[in-house]
Amino acid sequence: GELLECGQLVIDQMSPSQCDDLHTIITDSGADIVVYESYRVYAWKLKDHSWSEVHTAQVIGAIRYICAMTGIKTHRQTAQVAKQFCTDDKLKSWGLWQKGQRHARDAIRHACYYYIFGGKGGPKEKS
């Protein structure tokens, strides 16, 4: 287990070029599995999502589609499972803290949790 690369991709509208960027990141990584954070519209957030295109769900759909089309397995985990175990202090002590990159840190948390616990953190997606 070694962090080779991390970062954040700003995807604001799932334009063709942003889909291409996402595809390139996934396929060039050489990964055989993509772990992603599940997304739910909770009751207390319903007002925030009224008339929303639920952008996060679209990005997850694009990730799942790219993985399905390229034969890469997927696994989803809840935010809570990764964040409760892989705390900020742990990321810092493991040398994985990425200053100013909140989403990259969350991705690292999910990867660490998956690596340590073998995918026991959420229902598996079948590709």
Backbone torsions as a table, in degrees:
resi	resn	phi	psi	omega
1	GLY	NA	112.4	178.5
2	GLU	-144.6	134.1	176.9
3	LEU	-79.7	113.3	-178.4
4	LEU	-91.6	-33.8	-175.9
5	GLU	-162.1	148.8	173.6
6	CYS	-155.6	166.6	178.9
7	GLY	170.2	-173.4	179.8
8	GLN	-129.7	141.1	176.1
9	LEU	-114.1	122.7	178.2
10	VAL	-82.5	114.8	178.1
11	ILE	-121.0	108.1	-174.8
12	ASP	-105.2	-14.7	-178.7
13	GLN	-151.9	7.0	-178.7
14	MET	54.2	44.8	176.0
15	SER	-67.7	162.9	178.2
16	PRO	-54.5	-40.0	-179.5
17	SER	-69.7	-34.9	177.3
18	GLN	-70.2	-36.0	174.7
19	CYS	-64.1	-40.6	177.0
20	ASP	-62.2	-42.2	178.3
21	ASP	-60.9	-45.1	179.7
22	LEU	-63.1	-43.8	178.2
23	HIS	-59.6	-44.7	-179.4
24	THR	-62.9	-45.2	179.8
25	ILE	-60.1	-45.5	-177.8
26	ILE	-67.6	-48.4	-174.1
27	THR	-76.7	-31.8	179.2
28	ASP	-76.5	-13.8	-177.3
29	SER	-69.8	-25.5	-176.5
30	GLY	77.0	8.4	-178.2
31	ALA	-69.9	148.1	173.9
32	ASP	-101.6	-5.4	175.0
33	ILE	-149.2	144.2	174.8
34	VAL	-116.3	122.8	177.2
35	VAL	-100.2	128.3	-179.4
36	TYR	-132.8	159.8	-178.7
37	GLU	-85.4	129.2	178.2
38	SER	-68.1	157.7	-178.0
39	TYR	-133.6	130.7	178.4
40	ARG	-131.2	146.8	171.6
41	VAL	-93.8	105.1	-178.4
42	TYR	-80.9	154.6	-176.3
43	ALA	-54.3	-40.6	-178.0
44	TRP	-73.4	-6.4	178.8
45	LYS	-109.6	6.1	-176.0
46	LEU	-57.2	-41.4	179.8
47	LYS	-61.5	-40.3	-179.6
48	ASP	-63.7	-27.3	-176.2
49	HIS	-99.1	-1.8	178.7
50	SER	-60.2	128.0	179.6
51	TRP	64.6	13.3	178.9
52	SER	-83.0	151.2	174.1
53	GLU	-84.2	3.1	179.9
54	VAL	47.6	65.5	-173.4
55	HIS	-54.1	-42.6	-178.5
56	THR	-59.3	-40.4	178.4
57	ALA	-63.9	-35.1	177.5
58	GLN	-66.3	-40.7	179.3
59	VAL	-65.4	-43.4	177.4
60	ILE	-61.5	-41.2	176.9
61	GLY	-59.9	-41.3	178.2
62	ALA	-64.3	-42.5	177.9
63	ILE	-60.3	-47.6	-179.1
64	ARG	-63.6	-39.4	179.0
65	TYR	-64.3	-49.1	179.8
66	ILE	-58.4	-44.4	179.8
67	CYS	-64.7	-41.7	178.9
68	ALA	-62.9	-40.8	-177.9
69	MET	-73.8	-20.5	-178.0
70	THR	-110.0	4.6	176.9
71	GLY	75.2	21.7	178.5
72	ILE	-95.4	128.8	178.9
73	LYS	-70.0	156.0	176.4
74	THR	-127.0	155.4	176.5
75	HIS	-146.8	128.9	179.0
76	ARG	-105.8	147.7	178.1
77	GLN	-136.4	151.4	175.9
78	THR	-75.6	155.2	177.8
79	ALA	-61.0	-39.6	-175.4
80	GLN	-61.4	-43.1	-175.1
81	VAL	-63.6	-41.3	-179.6
82	ALA	-74.8	-42.8	-175.5
83	LYS	-72.7	-31.9	179.6
84	GLN	-70.5	-36.8	-179.8
85	PHE	-85.5	-48.7	-176.0
86	CYS	-92.8	75.8	-177.2
87	THR	-71.0	168.1	176.2
88	ASP	-57.1	-43.5	-179.4
89	ASP	-61.0	-40.2	178.5
90	LYS	-66.2	-44.5	178.7
91	LEU	-58.4	-41.3	179.3
92	LYS	-65.2	-45.1	-178.4
93	SER	-68.7	-27.0	178.2
94	TRP	-85.0	-3.2	-178.6
95	GLY	73.4	26.6	-176.6
96	LEU	-110.9	3.9	-178.0
97	TRP	-69.3	130.0	177.9
98	GLN	-114.8	103.5	-176.6
99	LYS	-63.5	132.1	175.3
100	GLY	73.9	11.4	-179.1
101	GLN	-128.4	73.0	-176.1
102	ARG	-56.1	-44.3	-177.7
103	HIS	-71.4	-36.2	176.2
104	ALA	-63.9	-41.2	177.8
105	ARG	-62.1	-41.3	178.4
106	ASP	-63.3	-39.1	177.5
107	ALA	-63.9	-40.5	177.9
108	ILE	-63.3	-41.1	177.5
109	ARG	-57.4	-45.7	-179.1
110	HIS	-65.3	-41.3	178.9
111	ALA	-64.1	-43.6	179.3
112	CYS	-62.5	-46.5	-179.3
113	TYR	-60.5	-44.6	178.8
114	TYR	-62.7	-44.4	-178.7
115	TYR	-62.4	-43.2	-176.6
116	ILE	-73.7	-42.1	-172.3
117	PHE	-106.2	5.3	174.8
118	GLY	64.2	34.4	175.1
119	GLY	87.3	11.4	178.1
120	LYS	-88.3	80.2	-178.1
121	GLY	-161.2	4.6	179.5
122	GLY	170.6	166.9	-179.7
123	PRO	-66.8	139.2	179.9
124	LYS	-80.1	143.1	172.5
125	GLU	-90.9	143.7	178.2
126	LYS	-101.9	128.5	178.4
127	SER	-112.0	NA	NA
